């Protein structure tokens, strides 16, 4: 059976070459401390070891190739080429206080067809491998950027790709990326088996649930997944997640003008989150400005300031924690729901 990640593969190669245990640490140090991105340049290794690594894994440590970078104020969006001639995108956000955050992709395209999302118009090309997921971060690391936090909010539905769990293992491995579990956020449209597995295997990883409408019929229209995993079932799973982990669950809500931004919607969101028992205070709503693209229907627009303000007031008056998300990167199609994987 093929090892799940290149790091396991490196261990496998070294053991087949009967190399001493410290060789693996030398390679990991070369990648993560010295930021060496090509096996050829790891001159501390015997040549035959380098040759075998190149033979098995290729010249570059990373399996993805940067094709194009677009920059805007505080945001950098990278287009990567992956095997099979496909493209994926990742976004780096630089906050003023010096924090570097990343939004990475888990699939090439997405098969769930949420009506307001550009990625969904592509359909699902394929799941990314464990290495293709983690190499998005590796690219930024090798280029000298600090890895402060990461969210799986790029292309694709993270919990629909089983490789996500191996990727989380790699990212949190203290010898490799060493990211703290609480610095990672996984976003989902409500894939129940994935929510339960995340709760069991990575209870400290942050979970964000994309709600976008508190009404079942409307949510099914906007997000067809609601037919398969209905809202009340997902809310039960989120209750379990909070009970089991003692951690907040974030509710993402994209504000669509005249569609889901009425007082009726705000009241229904409040009703959905209240009365959920001792843990209801651990739900936190993030209101997100809608970002249009050429690929999404022209009928969707951004809610005006007054609607957003009213929505916030209603939620706050019911004691619900709510934040209006700062918008970054919409001018280079790098914001929520805009990633499309094209030049």
KAMOTA-V610675 format. One record per residue. N is the residue number from 1. RES is the residue in one small letter. NEAR is the number of other ideal C-beta (glycine too) atoms within 8 Angstrom. D_FIRST is the distance of its C-alpha to the first C-alpha in whole Angstrom. Layout:
# KAMOTA-V610675
N_RES_NEAR_D_FIRST ; N_RES_NEAR_D_FIRST
This chain:
# KAMOTA-V610675
1_x_2_0 ; 2_x_4_4 ; 3_x_9_6 ; 4_x_7_9 ; 5_x_11_12 ; 6_x_10_13 ; 7_x_10_15 ; 8_x_9_12 ; 9_x_12_11 ; 10_x_12_14 ; 11_x_10_14 ; 12_x_9_11 ; 13_x_12_14 ; 14_x_12_17 ; 15_x_8_15 ; 16_x_6_15 ; 17_x_9_18 ; 18_x_4_20 ; 19_x_7_21 ; 20_x_4_23 ; 21_x_5_22 ; 22_x_6_24 ; 23_x_11_23 ; 24_x_10_20 ; 25_x_9_23 ; 26_x_11_25 ; 27_x_13_23 ; 28_x_11_23 ; 29_x_9_27 ; 30_x_11_27 ; 31_x_13_25 ; 32_x_9_27 ; 33_x_6_30 ; 34_x_6_31 ; 35_x_9_29 ; 36_x_9_28 ; 37_x_9_26 ; 38_x_9_26 ; 39_x_12_24 ; 40_x_7_27 ; 41_x_7_29 ; 42_x_13_27 ; 43_x_4_30 ; 44_x_5_29 ; 45_x_12_26 ; 46_x_5_27 ; 47_x_6_27 ; 48_x_7_24 ; 49_x_13_22 ; 50_x_12_23 ; 51_x_8_22 ; 52_x_10_19 ; 53_x_14_18 ; 54_x_11_20 ; 55_x_6_18 ; 56_x_7_15 ; 57_x_10_16 ; 58_x_5_19 ; 59_x_6_23 ; 60_x_9_23 ; 61_x_11_21 ; 62_x_10_21 ; 63_x_11_20 ; 64_x_12_23 ; 65_x_7_26 ; 66_x_9_29 ; 67_x_8_32 ; 68_x_7_35 ; 69_x_8_36 ; 70_x_10_39 ; 71_x_7_41 ; 72_x_12_43 ; 73_x_4_45 ; 74_x_9_43 ; 75_x_14_40 ; 76_x_10_37 ; 77_x_17_35 ; 78_x_13_32 ; 79_x_15_31 ; 80_x_14_28 ; 81_x_9_26 ; 82_x_12_22 ; 83_x_6_20 ; 84_x_6_22 ; 85_x_4_25 ; 86_x_11_25 ; 87_x_12_27 ; 88_x_16_27 ; 89_x_15_29 ; 90_x_15_30 ; 91_x_14_33 ; 92_x_13_34 ; 93_x_12_37 ; 94_x_8_40 ; 95_x_9_42 ; 96_x_4_46 ; 97_x_4_45 ; 98_x_5_42 ; 99_x_8_39 ; 100_x_14_36 ; 101_x_11_34 ; 102_x_15_32 ; 103_x_10_31 ; 104_x_12_27 ; 105_x_14_26 ; 106_x_17_23 ; 107_x_17_23 ; 108_x_15_24 ; 109_x_13_27 ; 110_x_15_28 ; 111_x_9_28 ; 112_x_11_30 ; 113_x_8_34 ; 114_x_15_36 ; 115_x_11_39 ; 116_x_12_40 ; 117_x_10_37 ; 118_x_13_36 ; 119_x_13_32 ; 120_x_11_33 ; 121_x_9_35 ; 122_x_11_32 ; 123_x_9_30 ; 124_x_10_26 ; 125_x_9_24 ; 126_x_9_21 ; 127_x_11_19 ; 128_x_14_18 ; 129_x_8_15 ; 130_x_11_15 ; 131_x_9_16 ; 132_x_13_19 ; 133_x_15_20 ; 134_x_13_20 ; 135_x_11_22 ; 136_x_17_25 ; 137_x_13_26 ; 138_x_11_25 ; 139_x_14_27 ; 140_x_13_30 ; 141_x_12_29 ; 142_x_11_29 ; 143_x_6_32 ; 144_x_5_34 ; 145_x_8_34 ; 146_x_4_34 ; 147_x_12_31 ; 148_x_7_33 ; 149_x_11_32 ; 150_x_14_30 ; 151_x_13_30 ; 152_x_12_27 ; 153_x_8_30 ; 154_x_14_29 ; 155_x_13_28 ; 156_x_16_26 ; 157_x_13_26 ; 158_x_13_24 ; 159_x_13_23 ; 160_x_12_22 ; 161_x_13_19 ; 162_x_5_16 ; 163_x_13_15 ; 164_x_14_19 ; 165_x_11_18 ; 166_x_10_15 ; 167_x_12_18 ; 168_x_13_20 ; 169_x_8_18 ; 170_x_13_18 ; 171_x_13_22 ; 172_x_13_23 ; 173_x_10_22 ; 174_x_5_25 ; 175_x_6_23 ; 176_x_10_22 ; 177_x_12_24 ; 178_x_7_26 ; 179_x_10_27 ; 180_x_6_29 ; 181_x_9_28 ; 182_x_7_32 ; 183_x_8_31 ; 184_x_17_29 ; 185_x_13_30 ; 186_x_16_28 ; 187_x_11_30 ; 188_x_14_30 ; 189_x_10_32 ; 190_x_12_31 ; 191_x_12_28 ; 192_x_10_28 ; 193_x_7_25 ; 194_x_12_24 ; 195_x_16_27 ; 196_x_10_27 ; 197_x_10_23 ; 198_x_15_24 ; 199_x_12_27 ; 200_x_6_25 ; 201_x_8_22 ; 202_x_11_25 ; 203_x_10_28 ; 204_x_7_30 ; 205_x_12_28 ; 206_x_10_31 ; 207_x_14_31 ; 208_x_15_33 ; 209_x_14_34 ; 210_x_12_36 ; 211_x_12_39 ; 212_x_13_41 ; 213_x_10_43 ; 214_x_10_44 ; 215_x_8_46 ; 216_x_8_43 ; 217_x_6_45 ; 218_x_9_45 ; 219_x_14_41 ; 220_x_10_40 ; 221_x_7_42 ; 222_x_12_40 ; 223_x_14_37 ; 224_x_9_36 ; 225_x_11_33 ; 226_x_12_36 ; 227_x_6_36 ; 228_x_6_33 ; 229_x_9_33 ; 230_x_9_37 ; 231_x_12_38 ; 232_x_6_40 ; 233_x_9_36 ; 234_x_13_35 ; 235_x_10_38 ; 236_x_8_37 ; 237_x_12_33 ; 238_x_13_35 ; 239_x_11_37 ; 240_x_10_35 ; 241_x_14_33 ; 242_x_14_36 ; 243_x_8_37 ; 244_x_8_34 ; 245_x_9_33 ; 246_x_6_37 ; 247_x_11_36 ; 248_x_8_38 ; 249_x_13_36 ; 250_x_12_37 ; 251_x_13_39 ; 252_x_12_39 ; 253_x_12_41 ; 254_x_13_42 ; 255_x_15_46 ; 256_x_13_47 ; 257_x_12_51 ; 258_x_5_52 ; 259_x_7_49 ; 260_x_12_48 ; 261_x_12_50 ; 262_x_7_53 ; 263_x_7_55 ; 264_x_6_54 ; 265_x_13_50 ; 266_x_12_51 ; 267_x_9_52 ; 268_x_10_50 ; 269_x_15_47 ; 270_x_12_49 ; 271_x_9_49 ; 272_x_10_46 ; 273_x_11_45 ; 274_x_10_48 ; 275_x_5_48 ; 276_x_9_45 ; 277_x_6_46 ; 278_x_3_46 ; 279_x_9_43 ; 280_x_10_44 ; 281_x_6_45 ; 282_x_10_42 ; 283_x_14_41 ; 284_x_11_42 ; 285_x_14_43 ; 286_x_13_42 ; 287_x_13_44 ; 288_x_11_43 ; 289_x_13_45 ; 290_x_14_44 ; 291_x_12_43 ; 292_x_8_44 ; 293_x_10_42 ; 294_x_3_43 ; 295_x_6_40 ; 296_x_12_41 ; 297_x_6_45 ; 298_x_4_48 ; 299_x_4_49 ; 300_x_12_47 ; 301_x_9_49 ; 302_x_9_49 ; 303_x_12_51 ; 304_x_7_54 ; 305_x_5_55 ; 306_x_6_57 ; 307_x_12_55 ; 308_x_14_52 ; 309_x_8_55 ; 310_x_10_56 ; 311_x_15_52 ; 312_x_11_52 ; 313_x_8_55 ; 314_x_12_54 ; 315_x_13_51 ; 316_x_9_53 ; 317_x_6_56 ; 318_x_8_53 ; 319_x_6_52 ; 320_x_12_49 ; 321_x_7_47 ; 322_x_12_47 ; 323_x_8_46 ; 324_x_9_46 ; 325_x_9_44 ; 326_x_4_45 ; 327_x_9_44 ; 328_x_11_42 ; 329_x_15_41 ; 330_x_11_43 ; 331_x_5_45 ; 332_x_10_41 ; 333_x_14_40 ; 334_x_14_37 ; 335_x_10_38 ; 336_x_8_37 ; 337_x_14_36 ; 338_x_12_37 ; 339_x_14_34 ; 340_x_12_33 ; 341_x_13_31 ; 342_x_5_34 ; 343_x_5_36
